[in-house]
Amino acid sequence: MGSGTPAFGKHSGKMVHIRCRRCGRRAYHVRKKRCAACGYGETATIRKYSWATKTIQRQRIA
């Protein structure tokens, strides 16, 4: 087997991200020891960006 398309089937079974103990999302990188979602393991403040959060849909009273 070469290193091309057929070999990518062998990539399964490896655990890259596990559940984060701070935010609960499956985004904690095992080898980097850092959560991709909240930044746990690297920063004390929770990782948050305006482009990542949805705006609150408020009821308009006309």
N, C-alpha and C positions, 0 to 999 in steps of 0.2 A: 504494500500500500504506500502510495506517495504521500506528499504533505499537502495535497490539494483538497478538493471537495469531499472525497470519501473519508478523509481523516477527521473531518469536523464532526462526524458522528461519534467519535471516541472522546469528544470533549465533555460529554455529559457525565454526571456523577460526582463532579468536583464541586465542593461548596465554596462559593466566593463570598456571598453575603449571608449573614445569619440575622436573627431578630435582635434589634437594638434594645438595651435595657433601659434607655432613657426615653426614647420616643415610641418604641414598640413596633416600628416598621422594619421590614426585612431589608435593611440597608447597611448593616454593620459589616465592613470589609474585614475578613478574618486576617489576612496577611498585613494589611495597612494599619489595622487596629483603629479604625476611624469609621464613624457613621456618615454615609453620604447624604442622609436626609437632615440630621440635626447637628452634625459636627461633633458628636460625643467622642471623646478620646483625644481630641485636638484642642477644642476650645471650651471654656467654661460657659460662655454665652451660647444660647441655642441659635443655630444657623437659620436665618430667615431673610428672604428677599421679597420685594414687592411684586416681582414678576412671577413668583411661584405661588402666591396666594390669590384666591379668587375674591372679588369684591362682594360685600354684603348686599344681597338683593332686598331693598327696602320697599315696603308697600306705599304706593303713591296715592294720596287722598286728593282727588280732584274736585 
